Amino acid sequence: MKKIIYKGENILNVPNLISLYRFLAFPVILFMALTGRENWFVILICISLVSDIFDGNIARIFKLQTNFGAALDNLADLCTYAMALLGMFLFRWSEIRPHSWILYIFLAIFILSYIIAFIRFRKIPGLHLYSAVSCGYAQGIFFFVLFVFGFFPWLFYLVVVWGIIAYSEKTLVLLKLDDIKRGVKGLYWLLKKERMQAE
């Protein structure tokens, strides 16, 4: 594969192409949702959700991680999950409405993490904390099950509470970091590193 160098990184690789697909699929999925084409929406959103599992894992396994790729993956994730949420509101809201209070708490914390990132660093928070990555997988499974098999309240509460914990941690990490960088595992490891440097 031909190299394309951006800020010293080779950004033309398989995981970045998968992330790029998810980003480019965003307007198509939006069109399917807004025009009521539920079957096509479900097919395309499920492809994006499944592909989200592959890009990060391929990057880690084959040592293809880049700062550009982390930011692109985060942007693609944002677009994918925005579409999944839109589909949830358009096609499954009658089932979820009685439980929506906890979803609003999660969305407030989620949005807060992005606001803090933009205020402090003027860029998308391309962090891949262990909690946020595992939460993303859990949310992907939830959306896939929701659109294909139906709504299960226990799974909904599990992933939403998980999301609240993960993005609360992400918000705290963003407040402590001097810059957004790869390799930050979580708040515990960040505090441990600070203690070691202080000794």
C-alpha positions, 0 to 999 in steps of 0.5 A: 500500500502506498504511503501517505505521510501526514505530520510524520505518520503514514496515514494510508492504512487499513484501519484508517480506511475502515474509519474513513468508510464509517465517516463517509457512510454517515450522510447515507445512513442519515438519509435512510433514517430521515426518509424512513427507510428502516431496513436500509438504515438497520443494514448500514448502521449494523455494518458501521457498528461491526466495522468499529470493532475492527479498525482499532483492533487492527491498528493495535495488533499490527502496530498501525496506530497514529494520532491522525487515525485516533482522531479519525476513528473518534470522529467516525465513532461520533458520527456512527453513534449519533446515527444510532441514537437518531435511529433509536429516537425515530424507530424504537423510542416508544420502547425506550421512553419509559427509561429515558431519564438515565439516557439523558444523564449519559448524553449530558456527560458525553457532550460535556467531555467533548465541550471540555476537549474543544475548550482546552485543546481545540480538537476532537478528544482522540483518547482511547481509554480502556473504559471508553473502548469497552463501553463503545463495544458494549454500546455497539452490541446494544444498538445491534441487538436493539435494531435486529432483535428488539429492546432488552431493558437490562442491556439498556441499563447496563450499557448506559451506566457503563457509559456514564462511568466511562465518560465521567472518567474521560472528562476527568482525564481531559481535565488533567492532561496537558494535551490529547495523546495516544497511550493514555489507558485511564485515570488510574494509570494517569494518577499512578504515573504522576505519583511515580514522577513526583517521587 
